[in-house]
Amino acid sequence: MSFPSSVDIAIIGAGAAGLGAAHTLRDNGVSFIVLEARDRIGGRAHTIMASPDVTFDLGCGWLHSADRNSFVPVAEQLSFAIDKSRPPWRDQAYQAAFPRAEREDFLRALEAFFTRTADAATSGRDAPASICLEPGNRWNGMIDAICTYLNGCELDQMSLLDFEAYEDTELNWRVRRGYGALVSAYGAELPVALSCNVTLIDHSGKRIGLTTSQGTLTADKVIITVPTNLIADEALRFTPALPEKVDAAAGLPLGLDNKVTLALEGWAHLPRDSGMRGRSSTARVGSFQLRPFGQPCIEGFYGGSFAREIEAAGEGALTAQAIDDVVALLGSDIRKSLKPLAESRWGADPFARGAYSHALPGHADKRAVLAAPVDGRLFFAGEATPPDFFSTAHGARDSGERAAKEALAALDPH
């Protein structure tokens, strides 16, 4: 599409939030454009064909809180089949890796921890969620590992109040063709300028000026949906500066979760869509899904500081770690049947710099600060801004819709 010199509303970022904003604007008689730094839409939702037989979501893969997830009706409208089978997270395919009695003991400890966090949050006083670990409990390391899967960070970096503010209806579905493919299809008909990195928003004049890698344009309103790390690092700058927004974003950093998929030759006896995890005394442990959708592969999931350490070792390190871990759980015979397919490295992605946001201890209020409009001209959306469905694609989409409605309400009548 041709790059405009002027629009009523500019949207920065073509992830779920930016696309949600764009859909809200499209039938309201305003001119708008979505500016996307990548050469694709979707942001941290990205489906690839890892092989002719394996569909793989490098980013988000689950329709969390599916009974309230706004991407469910989108999927139905776009004829994307939804798989409603139960997630394998609590199931365990191989007892030798984590014997049932021990696993049940761990699950009791995990539930007791969740009860303590809920009780502690009623005080209204924030603290690291790690204060709710039972001193000396043998499962504290694995409880910490679960937190890295949920939040991308360990419990000592997690705000207790933010941990409890997340809303989970515990209904989780999947999109057979991929969540990233669904988000991409959702944005297919929208005016998006790809490979258009916005580096400066000048809101000092009557109209707002945007400096991009494709040139400059002006707008009456701007909707910003970029990840918090880009605002905190000032990869996207504001003139005049917005120190309150930078501070809020810094209090809501993106944790890290990375995924890997391994081709599996043979081994068709492995139960499809089953979970597998070894017991561990630390958070340095991955979680696996065997033959997702019956595909000939094994998916791995790693979070927190362990994921950062692996990512820092370079491309291929996550695959090597996953192969070693699967072999340790299923035996040396499987090594020759495993082949590298694909892995994510979200921390190394310059336009993400992480997976999804968590509030640092003492910063649970920063989601509302980040979401607040500035001067009725700058509006903020993204997975870090919802009060309850943060860290999710549907929460991001809903926040984009909210920001677009705020921008429309603030437009001068023509």
C-alpha positions as CSV (number, residue, x, y, z in Angstrom):
1,M,0.0,0.0,0.0
2,S,1.1,3.6,-0.5
3,F,2.5,5.4,2.5
4,P,0.4,8.3,3.5
5,S,1.7,11.7,4.7
6,S,-1.3,12.3,6.9
7,V,-4.0,10.3,8.7
8,D,-6.6,10.9,11.4
9,I,-5.2,8.1,13.6
10,A,-2.0,6.2,13.4
11,I,-1.6,2.8,15.1
12,I,1.9,1.6,16.0
13,G,2.2,-2.1,16.0
14,A,0.3,-4.8,14.1
15,G,0.1,-7.4,16.8
16,A,-3.2,-8.3,18.4
17,A,-3.7,-4.9,20.1
18,G,-3.0,-2.9,16.9
19,L,-5.3,-5.1,14.9
20,G,-8.0,-4.9,17.5
21,A,-7.7,-1.1,17.3
22,A,-7.8,-1.1,13.5
23,H,-10.9,-3.2,13.4
24,T,-12.6,-0.8,15.7
25,L,-11.7,2.2,13.5
26,R,-12.4,0.7,10.1
27,D,-16.2,1.4,10.0
28,N,-16.0,4.8,11.7
29,G,-15.3,7.1,8.8
30,V,-11.7,8.0,9.9
31,S,-8.5,7.6,8.0
32,F,-5.9,5.4,9.7
33,I,-2.9,3.2,9.1
34,V,-1.1,0.5,11.1
35,L,2.7,0.9,11.2
36,E,4.5,-2.4,11.8
37,A,8.3,-2.7,12.2
38,R,8.3,-6.4,11.1
39,D,7.8,-7.7,7.6
40,R,4.7,-9.5,8.8
41,I,1.6,-8.9,11.0
42,G,0.8,-10.7,14.2
43,G,3.6,-9.5,16.6
44,R,4.2,-12.2,19.2
45,A,1.6,-14.4,17.6
46,H,3.4,-16.2,14.8
47,T,2.6,-19.6,13.2
48,I,5.0,-21.4,10.9
49,M,5.1,-24.7,9.1
50,A,8.1,-26.1,10.9
51,S,7.9,-29.0,8.4
52,P,5.3,-30.2,5.9
53,D,3.8,-32.2,8.8
54,V,4.1,-29.8,11.7
55,T,2.3,-26.6,12.4
56,F,4.1,-24.7,15.1
57,D,3.2,-21.5,17.1
58,L,6.4,-19.8,17.9
59,G,4.4,-17.4,20.1
60,C,1.0,-17.7,21.8
61,G,-0.7,-21.0,21.2
62,W,-3.6,-21.3,23.6
63,L,-7.0,-19.5,23.7
64,H,-6.8,-18.8,27.5
65,S,-10.0,-18.2,29.4
66,A,-11.7,-19.4,26.2
67,D,-15.2,-18.8,27.5
68,R,-14.3,-15.0,27.6
69,N,-11.7,-14.9,24.9
70,S,-12.6,-12.5,22.1
71,F,-10.5,-14.4,19.6
72,V,-13.0,-17.4,19.9
73,P,-15.7,-15.6,17.9
74,V,-13.1,-14.3,15.5
75,A,-12.0,-17.9,14.9
76,E,-15.5,-18.9,14.3
77,Q,-16.2,-16.1,11.9
78,L,-13.0,-16.9,10.0
79,S,-13.7,-20.6,9.9
80,F,-10.7,-21.6,12.0
81,A,-11.3,-24.9,13.7
82,I,-11.0,-24.8,17.5
83,D,-9.7,-27.8,19.5
84,K,-11.5,-27.9,22.8
85,S,-9.7,-31.0,24.3
86,R,-8.2,-30.6,27.8
87,P,-4.7,-29.2,28.0
88,P,-2.0,-31.8,29.0
89,W,-0.3,-29.5,31.6
90,R,-1.3,-31.5,34.6
91,D,-1.2,-34.9,33.0
92,Q,1.9,-36.9,32.8
93,A,2.5,-39.5,30.1
94,Y,5.5,-41.3,31.6
95,Q,5.4,-42.2,35.3
96,A,9.2,-43.0,35.3
97,A,9.9,-39.4,34.6
98,F,7.8,-38.1,37.5
99,P,6.1,-40.9,39.5
100,R,2.4,-40.4,40.2
101,A,2.7,-40.3,43.9
102,E,5.4,-37.6,43.7
103,R,3.4,-35.7,41.1
104,E,0.3,-35.7,43.3
105,D,2.4,-34.5,46.2
106,F,3.7,-31.7,44.0
107,L,0.2,-30.7,42.8
108,R,-0.9,-30.5,46.4
109,A,2.0,-28.2,47.2
110,L,1.2,-26.1,44.2
111,E,-2.4,-25.7,45.1
112,A,-1.5,-24.8,48.7
113,F,0.9,-22.1,47.3
114,F,-1.9,-20.7,45.1
115,T,-4.2,-20.6,48.2
116,R,-1.5,-18.7,50.1
117,T,-1.0,-16.1,47.3
118,A,-4.8,-15.5,47.2
119,D,-4.9,-15.0,50.9
120,A,-1.9,-12.8,51.0
121,A,-3.2,-10.5,48.3
122,T,-6.3,-9.7,50.3
123,S,-4.2,-7.4,52.4
124,G,-3.7,-5.1,49.5
125,R,0.0,-4.9,50.3
126,D,2.4,-5.8,47.5
127,A,5.5,-8.0,47.9
128,P,7.4,-10.6,45.8
129,A,5.2,-13.6,45.2
130,S,8.0,-15.7,46.5
131,I,7.1,-14.8,50.1
132,C,4.2,-17.3,49.7
133,L,6.6,-20.3,49.2
134,E,6.7,-22.6,52.2
135,P,10.2,-22.5,53.7
136,G,12.0,-25.8,53.0
137,N,9.3,-27.3,50.9
138,R,10.8,-29.8,48.5
139,W,8.7,-28.6,45.6
140,N,9.6,-24.9,45.8
141,G,11.9,-25.1,42.7
142,M,9.2,-26.7,40.6
143,I,6.6,-24.2,41.8
144,D,9.0,-21.5,40.7
145,A,9.3,-23.3,37.3
146,I,5.5,-23.1,36.9
147,C,5.7,-19.3,37.6
148,T,8.3,-19.0,34.8
149,Y,5.8,-20.7,32.4
150,L,3.0,-18.4,33.5
151,N,4.9,-15.2,33.8
152,G,8.3,-15.5,32.2
153,C,10.0,-14.8,35.5
154,E,10.7,-16.4,38.9
155,L,8.6,-15.6,41.8
156,D,11.0,-13.2,43.4
157,Q,10.6,-10.9,40.4
158,M,6.8,-11.2,40.4
159,S,4.4,-8.8,42.1
160,L,2.0,-10.7,44.4
161,L,-0.9,-8.3,43.6
162,D,-0.3,-8.6,39.9
163,F,0.0,-12.4,40.2
164,E,-3.5,-12.5,41.8
165,A,-5.0,-9.8,39.5
166,Y,-4.7,-12.1,36.4
167,E,-8.1,-13.6,35.5
168,D,-8.1,-17.2,34.5
169,T,-11.4,-19.1,33.9
170,E,-9.3,-22.3,33.5
171,L,-10.8,-23.0,30.1
172,N,-8.0,-23.3,27.5
173,W,-8.5,-24.2,23.8
174,R,-6.3,-24.3,20.7
175,V,-6.5,-23.3,17.1
176,R,-5.7,-26.2,14.9
177,R,-4.2,-24.0,12.1
178,G,-2.3,-22.0,14.7
179,Y,-3.1,-19.0,16.9
180,G,-0.6,-16.9,14.9
181,A,-2.3,-17.9,11.7
182,L,-5.7,-16.7,13.2
183,V,-4.3,-13.4,14.3
184,S,-2.7,-12.9,10.8
185,A,-6.0,-13.7,9.1
186,Y,-7.8,-11.3,11.5
187,G,-5.5,-8.5,10.1
188,A,-5.4,-9.5,6.5
189,E,-7.8,-6.8,5.1
190,L,-6.5,-3.9,7.2
191,P,-4.2,-1.0,6.0
192,V,-0.8,-2.0,7.3
193,A,2.6,-0.6,6.4
194,L,5.1,-3.4,7.0
195,S,8.8,-2.9,7.6
196,C,7.9,0.5,9.0
197,N,9.7,1.0,12.3
198,V,8.5,4.1,14.3
199,T,11.3,5.6,16.4
200,L,10.0,9.0,17.4
201,I,6.6,10.5,18.3
202,D,6.7,14.3,18.4
203,H,3.5,15.5,20.1
204,S,4.8,19.0,20.7
205,G,2.8,20.6,17.8
206,K,-0.9,20.9,16.8
207,R,-0.6,17.6,15.0
208,I,1.5,14.6,16.0
209,G,4.6,13.9,13.9
210,L,5.9,10.3,13.5
211,T,9.4,9.5,12.4
212,T,9.6,6.1,10.7
213,S,11.9,4.0,8.6
214,Q,9.7,4.8,5.6
215,G,9.5,8.5,6.2
216,T,7.4,10.9,8.3
217,L,3.7,11.3,8.6
218,T,1.4,13.3,10.8
219,A,-1.7,12.3,12.7
220,D,-4.3,13.8,15.0
221,K,-4.2,10.8,17.4
222,V,-1.8,8.0,17.8
223,I,-2.4,4.5,19.4
224,I,0.8,2.9,20.7
225,T,0.7,-0.9,21.1
226,V,4.4,-1.7,21.3
227,P,5.9,-4.1,24.0
228,T,6.8,-2.4,27.2
229,N,10.5,-3.2,26.8
230,L,10.7,-0.9,23.7
231,I,9.2,2.0,25.7
232,A,11.3,1.3,28.7
233,D,14.5,1.1,26.6
234,E,13.4,4.2,24.7
235,A,13.7,2.4,21.3
236,L,10.5,4.4,20.7
237,R,11.0,8.0,22.0
238,F,8.6,10.8,22.7
239,T,9.0,14.6,22.4
240,P,8.2,16.0,24.8
241,A,9.4,13.1,26.9
242,L,6.9,11.0,28.8
243,P,8.9,9.8,31.9
244,E,5.8,8.5,33.6
245,K,5.2,6.1,30.7
246,V,8.8,5.0,30.6
247,D,8.8,4.4,34.3
248,A,5.5,2.4,34.1
249,A,6.9,0.3,31.2
250,A,10.0,-0.4,33.2
251,G,7.9,-1.7,36.0
252,L,6.2,-4.1,33.6
253,P,9.1,-5.8,31.9
254,L,8.7,-8.7,29.5
255,G,9.7,-12.0,31.0
256,L,11.0,-14.7,28.7
257,D,9.4,-18.0,27.5
258,N,10.7,-19.8,24.5
259,K,9.3,-22.8,22.6
260,V,11.0,-25.5,20.5
261,T,9.7,-28.2,18.3
262,L,11.5,-31.4,17.5
263,A,10.7,-33.7,14.6
264,L,9.9,-37.2,15.9
265,E,10.5,-40.2,13.5
266,G,8.5,-43.2,14.6
267,W,7.5,-43.5,18.2
268,A,3.8,-43.4,17.2
269,H,3.0,-45.2,20.4
270,L,3.7,-42.0,22.3
271,P,0.3,-40.8,23.5
272,R,-0.8,-37.7,21.4
273,D,-1.3,-34.4,23.2
274,S,0.2,-35.7,26.4
275,G,2.4,-33.8,28.9
276,M,5.8,-34.7,30.2
277,R,8.0,-33.1,32.7
278,G,10.8,-34.4,35.0
279,R,10.8,-33.6,38.7
280,S,13.3,-30.9,39.7
281,S,14.5,-29.2,42.8
282,T,15.1,-25.9,40.8
283,A,13.2,-23.9,38.2
284,R,15.7,-25.1,35.6
285,V,13.3,-27.5,34.0
286,G,11.4,-27.6,30.7
287,S,7.9,-28.8,30.0
288,F,7.0,-31.0,27.0
289,Q,4.0,-31.8,24.9
290,L,4.1,-35.1,23.1
291,R,2.7,-35.3,19.5
292,P,0.5,-32.1,19.7
293,F,-2.6,-32.6,17.5
294,G,-1.1,-36.0,16.7
295,Q,1.7,-34.4,14.7
296,P,5.1,-36.2,14.5
297,C,6.9,-33.9,16.9
298,I,7.6,-33.0,20.5
299,E,7.2,-29.4,21.7
300,G,9.2,-28.0,24.6
301,F,8.6,-24.9,26.7
302,Y,11.2,-23.1,28.8
303,G,10.8,-20.0,30.9
304,G,12.5,-17.4,33.1
305,S,16.2,-17.1,33.8
306,F,16.8,-20.7,32.5
307,A,15.3,-19.6,29.1
308,R,17.5,-16.5,29.1
309,E,20.6,-18.5,29.8
310,I,19.8,-20.9,27.0
311,E,18.9,-18.1,24.5
312,A,22.2,-16.3,25.3
313,A,24.1,-19.4,24.2
314,G,22.9,-18.7,20.7
315,E,20.8,-20.3,18.0
316,G,20.3,-24.0,18.3
317,A,21.0,-24.0,22.1
318,L,17.3,-24.5,23.0
319,T,17.0,-27.4,20.5
320,A,20.1,-29.0,22.0
321,Q,18.8,-28.6,25.5
322,A,15.4,-30.0,24.6
323,I,16.8,-33.1,22.9
324,D,19.0,-33.8,25.9
325,D,16.1,-33.3,28.3
326,V,13.8,-35.6,26.2
327,V,16.5,-38.3,26.1
328,A,16.9,-38.0,29.9
329,L,13.1,-38.6,30.3
330,L,12.5,-41.2,27.6
331,G,15.8,-43.0,27.3
332,S,18.8,-42.9,24.9
333,D,17.0,-44.8,22.1
334,I,14.9,-41.8,21.2
335,R,17.9,-39.5,20.4
336,K,18.3,-40.8,16.9
337,S,14.6,-40.2,16.2
338,L,14.7,-36.5,17.2
339,K,15.6,-33.8,14.7
340,P,15.7,-30.0,15.0
341,L,12.8,-28.2,13.5
342,A,12.3,-24.7,14.9
343,E,12.8,-22.7,18.1
344,S,11.8,-19.2,19.3
345,R,14.2,-16.6,20.6
346,W,11.8,-13.8,21.8
347,G,14.4,-12.1,23.9
348,A,16.6,-11.6,20.9
349,D,13.8,-10.3,18.7
350,P,14.5,-6.5,18.5
351,F,10.8,-5.7,18.2
352,A,9.7,-7.8,21.2
353,R,12.7,-8.2,23.6
354,G,10.8,-10.8,25.6
355,A,7.6,-12.8,25.8
356,Y,4.9,-11.1,27.9
357,S,4.7,-8.7,30.7
358,H,4.8,-9.1,34.5
359,A,4.7,-6.5,37.2
360,L,7.8,-6.2,39.4
361,P,7.0,-6.2,43.1
362,G,5.6,-2.8,44.0
363,H,4.5,-2.0,40.5
364,A,1.1,-3.7,40.2
365,D,-0.5,-0.3,39.7
366,K,1.6,0.4,36.6
367,R,-0.8,-1.3,34.2
368,A,-3.3,1.4,34.7
369,V,-0.6,4.1,34.5
370,L,0.6,2.7,31.1
371,A,-2.9,2.4,29.8
372,A,-3.9,6.0,30.5
373,P,-4.2,8.4,27.6
374,V,-2.0,11.5,27.3
375,D,-3.6,14.8,26.5
376,G,-6.4,13.2,24.6
377,R,-4.0,12.5,21.8
378,L,-1.8,9.5,22.6
379,F,-3.5,6.3,23.5
380,F,-1.9,3.1,24.8
381,A,-2.8,-0.5,24.3
382,G,-1.1,-3.9,24.3
383,E,-0.9,-7.0,26.5
384,A,0.6,-5.1,29.4
385,T,-2.3,-2.7,29.8
386,P,-5.4,-4.8,30.7
387,P,-6.2,-5.0,34.5
388,D,-7.1,-8.7,34.3
389,F,-6.4,-10.4,31.0
390,F,-2.8,-9.1,30.7
391,S,-0.1,-11.2,29.1
392,T,-2.6,-12.7,26.6
393,A,-3.4,-12.2,22.9
394,H,-7.1,-11.7,23.6
395,G,-6.3,-9.2,26.4
396,A,-4.1,-7.3,23.9
397,R,-6.9,-7.4,21.3
398,D,-9.4,-6.1,23.7
399,S,-7.1,-3.3,24.8
400,G,-6.7,-2.2,21.2
401,E,-10.4,-1.9,20.9
402,R,-10.6,0.1,24.1
403,A,-7.8,2.5,23.0
404,A,-9.5,3.0,19.6
405,K,-12.8,3.9,21.2
406,E,-10.9,6.4,23.4
407,A,-9.3,7.9,20.3
408,L,-12.6,8.2,18.4
409,A,-14.3,9.9,21.4
410,A,-11.4,12.4,21.5
411,L,-11.5,13.3,17.8
412,D,-12.8,16.7,16.9
413,P,-16.0,16.5,14.9
414,H,-15.4,17.1,11.2
